[in-house]
Amino acid sequence: QVQFVESGGGLVQPGGSLRLSCAGGMATLASMGWYRQAPGKQREYVASIDSGITTTYSTAVQGRFTISRDTAKSTLYLEMNSLEFDDTAVYFCNNFPPRDNAWGRGTRVTVSA
């Protein structure tokens, strides 16, 4: 059973940036994704990357967030720029599509003035 470990969250002002990391036993060829759950809402898809360099984003973060992976380090990243209040959430990584038994605890991102 693989559980991923997310890190890098924190408190940031609107317009600021953060970089999230995800470590865990991700298979080299596995597609990976970032997801988030805002207070009082269901978890939602944010971005995904395949085994190569093909990336996809939700319309909410397109143009502001960048997903990437370092295969040698078995690490997934999410570079978040121009953060907005609505980006406040707990962010999770998982396979894409996600596996039920692989959710970690997430890392909290709070965008506040």
Backbone bond lengths (Angstrom), bond angles and torsions (degrees), N, CA, C in turn:
res aa  C-N    CA-C-N  psi(-1)  N-CA   C-N-CA  omega(-1)  CA-C   N-CA-C  phi
1 Q - - - 1.466 - - 1.521 109.15 -
2 V 1.327 116.45 124.17 1.452 121.40 -178.86 1.510 108.90 -103.04
3 Q 1.308 116.17 129.30 1.445 120.75 170.24 1.512 108.26 -121.40
4 F 1.293 114.84 133.98 1.442 119.59 -179.21 1.527 110.71 -88.75
5 V 1.326 116.20 154.14 1.458 122.04 -179.25 1.516 108.30 -121.66
6 E 1.316 115.56 117.74 1.451 122.12 -178.39 1.531 110.17 -97.96
7 S 1.314 115.83 149.11 1.461 120.98 177.55 1.521 109.85 -152.77
8 G 1.330 115.91 167.90 1.455 120.64 174.70 1.515 115.18 105.13
9 G 1.313 117.19 -4.29 1.455 119.03 179.59 1.517 112.15 -71.34
10 G 1.327 115.75 173.36 1.446 119.83 179.37 1.512 111.47 168.27
11 L 1.312 114.13 -168.35 1.464 121.78 178.91 1.522 108.68 -98.89
12 V 1.313 116.44 129.93 1.460 120.58 -177.69 1.524 109.00 -142.77
13 Q 1.311 116.13 149.73 1.462 120.73 178.16 1.531 110.24 -80.78
14 P 1.323 117.35 156.37 1.472 119.65 175.04 1.524 110.54 -54.16
15 G 1.318 115.71 137.43 1.450 120.80 -177.19 1.512 113.69 89.89
16 G 1.311 117.01 -9.50 1.456 121.10 -178.94 1.513 113.54 -81.28
17 S 1.342 115.31 -176.13 1.460 121.51 -175.98 1.524 110.91 -134.01
18 L 1.308 115.43 152.80 1.451 122.89 172.98 1.520 108.09 -146.77
19 R 1.323 115.61 154.74 1.453 120.18 172.44 1.518 109.26 -123.68
20 L 1.302 115.22 121.07 1.453 121.34 178.62 1.520 110.02 -95.49
21 S 1.320 115.31 148.63 1.457 121.39 176.59 1.518 109.62 -125.28
22 C 1.305 114.91 153.94 1.464 121.11 179.04 1.516 107.46 -139.20
23 A 1.321 116.54 123.22 1.449 121.59 178.69 1.519 109.21 -118.61
24 G 1.307 114.92 155.37 1.459 119.67 -179.85 1.510 109.36 154.04
25 G 1.275 116.26 176.33 1.447 119.71 -176.13 1.514 113.57 -78.47
26 M 1.316 116.11 61.61 1.461 117.39 -179.87 1.514 110.25 -80.56
27 A 1.300 115.75 129.97 1.446 121.08 179.30 1.517 110.12 -67.35
28 T 1.316 116.33 142.72 1.462 122.21 -175.42 1.518 112.37 -54.41
29 L 1.308 117.31 -38.37 1.457 120.55 -174.67 1.520 112.95 -96.17
30 A 1.310 116.97 3.06 1.465 119.34 -177.05 1.512 111.19 -79.17
31 S 1.309 116.26 137.17 1.458 120.36 170.43 1.515 108.31 -72.89
32 M 1.324 115.67 139.61 1.451 121.30 -176.39 1.527 110.17 -124.88
33 G 1.326 114.87 156.92 1.453 118.54 -178.90 1.510 113.12 -143.98
34 W 1.302 114.93 159.01 1.464 122.80 169.86 1.522 107.68 -109.69
35 Y 1.320 114.60 143.47 1.448 122.61 -179.63 1.523 107.25 -137.39
36 R 1.318 116.97 162.45 1.455 119.06 178.04 1.519 110.38 -146.74
37 Q 1.320 114.27 154.85 1.459 120.61 177.73 1.513 108.34 -132.42
38 A 1.312 115.63 111.50 1.459 121.42 177.93 1.531 109.49 -81.73
39 P 1.317 117.11 158.15 1.468 119.90 179.35 1.517 112.39 -54.50
40 G 1.319 117.11 126.74 1.453 121.61 177.16 1.520 114.94 76.87
41 K 1.334 117.80 7.14 1.457 120.69 -178.07 1.519 111.14 -123.55
42 Q 1.310 116.27 165.68 1.453 120.86 176.73 1.528 110.21 -78.90
43 R 1.303 114.65 156.56 1.464 119.48 176.63 1.524 109.06 -64.61
44 E 1.337 115.38 141.36 1.459 120.18 -176.96 1.517 110.74 -133.36
45 Y 1.287 115.04 157.75 1.460 123.28 177.84 1.520 109.96 -73.16
46 V 1.334 116.31 141.22 1.465 121.61 177.27 1.526 111.00 -115.76
47 A 1.333 116.20 -53.85 1.459 119.78 -175.55 1.517 108.93 -162.87
48 S 1.321 115.65 160.28 1.460 120.62 177.29 1.513 110.29 -147.57
49 I 1.344 114.54 159.44 1.450 121.41 179.10 1.517 107.76 -142.56
50 D 1.326 116.51 139.77 1.462 118.57 179.43 1.522 109.28 -88.06
51 S 1.313 116.83 -165.80 1.456 120.53 -177.07 1.520 112.16 -70.24
52 G 1.299 116.48 -14.57 1.455 120.00 179.43 1.507 110.98 -105.80
53 I 1.316 116.83 -115.26 1.461 120.57 -177.82 1.517 112.42 -127.05
54 T 1.304 117.61 7.04 1.460 119.93 -179.16 1.520 110.04 -75.36
55 T 1.323 115.69 124.69 1.460 121.38 -178.04 1.522 110.61 -122.78
56 T 1.309 114.95 152.36 1.460 122.04 177.55 1.516 108.29 -138.38
57 Y 1.333 116.49 145.93 1.460 121.23 -176.13 1.520 110.87 -133.41
58 S 1.320 115.39 152.78 1.450 119.53 170.34 1.524 108.14 -71.11
59 T 1.303 116.71 157.07 1.463 119.95 -179.47 1.522 111.09 -64.28
60 A 1.345 116.60 -26.29 1.467 120.20 -178.06 1.516 112.60 -67.18
61 V 1.330 117.78 -27.12 1.465 120.12 -174.91 1.519 113.16 -118.10
62 Q 1.335 117.11 -6.12 1.467 121.51 -179.56 1.522 110.18 -51.79
63 G 1.327 115.65 129.82 1.455 121.06 178.29 1.517 114.72 87.54
64 R 1.326 117.53 -10.77 1.472 121.02 -179.78 1.525 112.08 -116.03
65 F 1.314 117.23 -32.33 1.462 122.33 -177.83 1.526 109.72 -108.66
66 T 1.336 115.24 150.23 1.454 121.19 176.29 1.521 109.44 -133.82
67 I 1.309 116.18 124.23 1.460 121.51 176.84 1.526 108.68 -98.14
68 S 1.317 116.01 140.23 1.462 120.00 178.26 1.520 108.07 -152.00
69 R 1.319 115.16 168.89 1.458 119.75 179.93 1.516 109.66 -143.40
70 D 1.310 115.66 147.58 1.450 122.78 173.02 1.523 105.62 -113.93
71 T 1.305 115.43 100.74 1.463 119.76 -174.69 1.524 111.72 -62.91
72 A 1.320 116.53 -39.15 1.465 120.31 -178.45 1.523 111.17 -62.26
73 K 1.331 116.33 -34.14 1.466 120.69 -179.43 1.516 111.73 -95.35
74 S 1.315 117.60 -1.19 1.458 122.16 -177.64 1.527 110.22 51.72
75 T 1.318 115.99 47.78 1.463 121.78 -175.37 1.523 110.01 -130.67
76 L 1.304 114.43 140.23 1.459 122.78 177.29 1.517 108.15 -111.09
77 Y 1.329 116.97 143.87 1.459 121.63 -178.79 1.530 110.73 -126.48
78 L 1.319 113.84 156.14 1.458 120.49 169.83 1.522 107.62 -137.94
79 E 1.307 115.72 108.00 1.458 121.74 176.54 1.523 107.24 -87.63
80 M 1.329 115.90 121.87 1.461 120.78 -176.23 1.516 109.42 -117.64
81 N 1.301 116.92 119.95 1.462 122.79 179.50 1.527 109.55 -120.28
82 S 1.318 114.93 164.17 1.470 121.30 178.68 1.527 110.86 49.04
83 L 1.307 115.68 48.59 1.457 120.27 -175.95 1.528 111.13 -64.07
84 E 1.321 114.01 143.96 1.461 122.35 -177.60 1.532 109.13 -121.50
85 F 1.340 115.23 162.62 1.464 119.41 179.67 1.533 110.89 -53.37
86 D 1.344 117.01 -39.82 1.461 121.16 -176.94 1.527 113.49 -69.31
87 D 1.319 117.73 -7.51 1.464 120.57 176.36 1.529 111.64 -82.38
88 T 1.313 117.41 -7.24 1.459 120.89 177.74 1.517 110.08 -61.24
89 A 1.326 116.07 122.28 1.465 121.33 -175.66 1.518 109.38 -177.88
90 V 1.319 115.25 170.08 1.456 120.82 166.46 1.521 106.49 -92.89
91 Y 1.330 115.91 127.88 1.463 121.81 -175.71 1.529 109.51 -103.23
92 F 1.323 115.08 135.86 1.457 122.62 -178.75 1.520 109.78 -125.90
93 C 1.320 115.90 152.00 1.450 119.82 168.30 1.528 107.98 -115.23
94 N 1.297 114.96 156.60 1.458 121.11 179.79 1.523 106.42 -168.60
95 N 1.290 115.98 173.81 1.451 118.94 171.43 1.525 108.94 -62.36
96 F 1.333 115.96 164.95 1.446 121.11 173.33 1.517 107.59 -124.95
97 P 1.339 117.45 116.39 1.464 127.02 -5.65 1.529 111.83 -65.69
98 P 1.319 117.05 159.69 1.465 120.48 -172.97 1.528 112.86 -71.47
99 R 1.333 114.71 151.52 1.464 121.79 174.51 1.522 108.53 -103.80
100 D 1.327 115.57 131.27 1.463 120.85 -174.49 1.524 112.88 -57.24
101 N 1.307 118.13 -35.35 1.462 120.06 -174.59 1.515 112.97 -92.09
102 A 1.309 117.96 13.56 1.467 120.36 -176.49 1.524 113.46 -115.62
103 W 1.320 117.53 3.68 1.463 118.94 179.47 1.525 110.31 -67.37
104 G 1.336 115.78 133.34 1.452 121.22 173.94 1.519 109.64 -93.77
105 R 1.318 115.48 -162.32 1.462 119.92 -178.25 1.518 112.15 -87.43
106 G 1.307 117.04 -13.28 1.451 120.53 178.95 1.520 112.64 80.15
107 T 1.316 115.12 172.51 1.462 121.53 175.57 1.532 107.46 -131.88
108 R 1.320 115.60 133.57 1.461 120.41 -172.66 1.516 111.07 -86.56
109 V 1.324 114.77 132.25 1.463 122.50 174.06 1.523 107.83 -117.60
110 T 1.311 115.01 124.62 1.459 120.23 178.87 1.519 108.87 -122.17
111 V 1.309 115.80 121.01 1.464 121.31 177.85 1.523 107.28 -105.01
112 S 1.310 114.44 113.69 1.459 119.19 -175.08 1.515 110.20 -150.04
113 A 1.330 115.35 145.11 1.465 119.73 176.48 1.527 110.26 -83.35
